[in-house]
C-alpha cells in the first residue's frame, strides 16, 4: 500500500509501525496492515493523490523479536496469583518456595522473573 508522509517535522521517524524515517511528502510502499493503521493518523500519513513518477522504497516489516516468547511469558506472569506463581516455580525449576518470604503477588512474581532471566524458559 502506498503511503505518503505529510508531517512537517524534519526527518519524521515512525517507531510505531516500524517503517523508519520519512521526509516531507515522501511516498513508501508499506505492508497493508501497517498502512491501514497509519492512515488513522491523517495529520501525518495519507494515500498519495497520484501515482509516483519514480520508484518508491518498499518497506520490509521488521523480523519478529526473538524475545517474543519471553515477553508473552512476562505478560502471563503479570496476571498470575501467588499460588499460580508458586506452582510455576516449583514445577519449572523444581524449587520449594517458602511463601513467608513473599508477602505480595509482586514479590513472588519478581522472584519468578529473576529465575526465568537467569535460567530461561
VODOKOL-426964 format. One record per residue (C-alpha): x, y negated, z negated; residue in three letters. Coordinates in Angstrom, 3 decimals, padded with zeros to 6 digits. Each point is the difference from the previous one (the first is absolute). Example, Ala and Ser with C-alpha at 12.3 -4.5 7.8 and 13.67 -1.06 7.14 Angstrom:
BEGIN
{x = 012.300; y = 004.500; z = -007.800; aa = ALA}
{x = 001.370; y = -003.440; z = 000.660; aa = SER}
This chain:
BEGIN
{x = 000.000; y = 000.000; z = 000.000; aa = UNK}
{x = 001.396; y = -003.376; z = 000.957; aa = UNK}
{x = 000.128; y = -002.496; z = -002.861; aa = UNK}
{x = 001.166; y = -003.612; z = 000.053; aa = UNK}
{x = 001.385; y = -001.849; z = -002.998; aa = UNK}
{x = -001.345; y = -003.528; z = -000.452; aa = UNK}
{x = 001.633; y = -000.646; z = -003.359; aa = UNK}
{x = 001.731; y = -003.348; z = -000.038; aa = UNK}
{x = 002.575; y = 001.209; z = -002.482; aa = UNK}
{x = 003.395; y = 000.471; z = 001.639; aa = UNK}
{x = 001.097; y = 003.636; z = 000.105; aa = UNK}
{x = -003.219; y = 001.410; z = -001.424; aa = UNK}
{x = 000.733; y = 003.447; z = -001.521; aa = UNK}
{x = -002.747; y = 002.621; z = -000.172; aa = UNK}
{x = 000.763; y = 002.219; z = -002.961; aa = UNK}
{x = -003.568; y = 001.204; z = -000.482; aa = UNK}
{x = -000.380; y = 001.933; z = 003.249; aa = UNK}
{x = 003.671; y = 000.602; z = 000.743; aa = UNK}
{x = 000.130; y = -001.824; z = 003.332; aa = UNK}
{x = 003.063; y = -002.074; z = -000.851; aa = UNK}
{x = 000.852; y = -003.610; z = 000.806; aa = UNK}
{x = -002.140; y = -002.108; z = 002.303; aa = UNK}
{x = 000.601; y = -003.309; z = 001.757; aa = UNK}
{x = -002.793; y = -002.486; z = 000.694; aa = UNK}
{x = -002.260; y = 001.274; z = 002.819; aa = UNK}
{x = 002.044; y = 003.198; z = 000.371; aa = UNK}
{x = -001.942; y = 002.992; z = 001.312; aa = UNK}
{x = 000.739; y = 003.564; z = -001.075; aa = UNK}
{x = -001.534; y = 003.370; z = 000.740; aa = UNK}
{x = -000.837; y = 001.374; z = -003.458; aa = UNK}
{x = -001.632; y = 003.310; z = -001.008; aa = UNK}
{x = -003.794; y = -000.228; z = 000.256; aa = UNK}
{x = -000.683; y = 000.625; z = -003.693; aa = UNK}
{x = 002.407; y = -002.767; z = -001.061; aa = UNK}
{x = -001.314; y = -002.338; z = 002.701; aa = UNK}
{x = -003.603; y = 000.303; z = -001.185; aa = UNK}
{x = 001.068; y = -000.852; z = -003.544; aa = UNK}
{x = 002.165; y = -002.885; z = 001.171; aa = UNK}
{x = -002.947; y = -001.546; z = 001.830; aa = UNK}
{x = -001.732; y = -000.421; z = -003.362; aa = UNK}
{x = 002.528; y = -002.808; z = -000.561; aa = UNK}
{x = -001.247; y = -002.335; z = 002.770; aa = UNK}
{x = 002.132; y = -002.870; z = -001.282; aa = UNK}
{x = 003.140; y = 002.006; z = 000.792; aa = UNK}
{x = -000.798; y = 002.568; z = 002.737; aa = UNK}
{x = -002.280; y = 000.015; z = 003.032; aa = UNK}
{x = -000.431; y = 002.009; z = 003.176; aa = UNK}
{x = 001.807; y = -001.779; z = 002.851; aa = UNK}
{x = -002.304; y = -001.963; z = 002.326; aa = UNK}
{x = 001.848; y = 001.217; z = 003.113; aa = UNK}
{x = 002.258; y = 002.891; z = 000.891; aa = UNK}
{x = 003.664; y = -000.907; z = -000.564; aa = UNK}
{x = 002.172; y = -000.505; z = 003.106; aa = UNK}
{x = 003.030; y = 001.578; z = -001.615; aa = UNK}
{x = 000.335; y = 003.386; z = -001.686; aa = UNK}
{x = -000.876; y = -000.063; z = -003.686; aa = UNK}
{x = 001.761; y = 001.769; z = -002.836; aa = UNK}
{x = -001.695; y = 003.199; z = -001.084; aa = UNK}
{x = -000.080; y = 000.330; z = -003.766; aa = UNK}
{x = 000.799; y = 003.483; z = -001.254; aa = UNK}
{x = -001.603; y = 000.723; z = -003.355; aa = UNK}
{x = 002.510; y = 000.546; z = -002.795; aa = UNK}
{x = 000.756; y = 003.592; z = -000.922; aa = UNK}
{x = -001.828; y = 001.267; z = -003.063; aa = UNK}
{x = 001.937; y = -000.524; z = -003.181; aa = UNK}
{x = 001.680; y = 003.046; z = -001.468; aa = UNK}
{x = -001.224; y = -001.260; z = -003.367; aa = UNK}
{x = -003.651; y = 000.475; z = 001.024; aa = UNK}
{x = -000.486; y = 003.313; z = -001.894; aa = UNK}
{x = 001.657; y = -001.514; z = -003.055; aa = UNK}
{x = -002.240; y = -003.072; z = 000.198; aa = UNK}
{x = -003.062; y = 002.227; z = 000.307; aa = UNK}
{x = 001.072; y = 001.784; z = -003.187; aa = UNK}
{x = 000.498; y = -003.316; z = -001.817; aa = UNK}
{x = -003.497; y = -001.036; z = 001.065; aa = UNK}
{x = -001.414; y = 003.246; z = -001.403; aa = UNK}
{x = 002.044; y = -000.366; z = -003.176; aa = UNK}
{x = -001.419; y = -003.469; z = -000.620; aa = UNK}
{x = -003.496; y = 001.446; z = -000.536; aa = UNK}
{x = 000.967; y = 003.105; z = -001.993; aa = UNK}
{x = -001.048; y = 000.295; z = -003.638; aa = UNK}
{x = 002.488; y = 000.845; z = -002.734; aa = UNK}
{x = -001.053; y = 003.651; z = 000.070; aa = UNK}
{x = 000.252; y = 000.247; z = 003.774; aa = UNK}
{x = 003.436; y = -001.618; z = -000.056; aa = UNK}
{x = 001.151; y = 002.355; z = -002.773; aa = UNK}
{x = -001.249; y = 003.003; z = 001.992; aa = UNK}
{x = 001.858; y = -001.249; z = 003.073; aa = UNK}
{x = 003.278; y = -000.380; z = -001.929; aa = UNK}
{x = -000.312; y = 003.378; z = -001.699; aa = UNK}
{x = -000.864; y = 001.773; z = 003.259; aa = UNK}
{x = 002.372; y = -001.753; z = 002.390; aa = UNK}
{x = 003.039; y = -000.392; z = -002.237; aa = UNK}
{x = -000.601; y = 002.830; z = -002.479; aa = UNK}
{x = 000.381; y = -002.398; z = -002.922; aa = UNK}
{x = -001.953; y = -000.049; z = -003.243; aa = UNK}
{x = -001.330; y = -003.516; z = -000.634; aa = UNK}
{x = -000.339; y = -001.339; z = -003.537; aa = UNK}
{x = -003.032; y = -002.276; z = 000.397; aa = UNK}
{x = 000.864; y = -001.907; z = -003.205; aa = UNK}
{x = 002.781; y = -001.719; z = 001.941; aa = UNK}
{x = -002.450; y = -001.337; z = 002.594; aa = UNK}
{x = -002.751; y = -002.036; z = -001.683; aa = UNK}
{x = -001.483; y = -001.323; z = 003.253; aa = UNK}
{x = -000.773; y = 001.179; z = 003.508; aa = UNK}
{x = 002.613; y = -002.392; z = 001.374; aa = UNK}
{x = 002.714; y = 001.364; z = -002.285; aa = UNK}
{x = -000.371; y = 003.591; z = 001.199; aa = UNK}
{x = -000.438; y = -001.140; z = 003.604; aa = UNK}
{x = 003.326; y = -001.804; z = -000.310; aa = UNK}
{x = 001.598; y = 003.209; z = -001.233; aa = UNK}
{x = -001.494; y = 001.971; z = 002.905; aa = UNK}
{x = 001.179; y = -002.610; z = 002.479; aa = UNK}
{x = 003.513; y = 000.115; z = -001.476; aa = UNK}
{x = 000.062; y = 003.785; z = 000.398; aa = UNK}
{x = -001.153; y = -000.213; z = 003.620; aa = UNK}
{x = 002.554; y = -002.716; z = 000.766; aa = UNK}
{x = 002.736; y = 002.118; z = -001.565; aa = UNK}
{x = -000.923; y = 003.469; z = 001.276; aa = UNK}
{x = -002.370; y = -000.649; z = 002.910; aa = UNK}
{x = -003.320; y = 001.574; z = 000.810; aa = UNK}
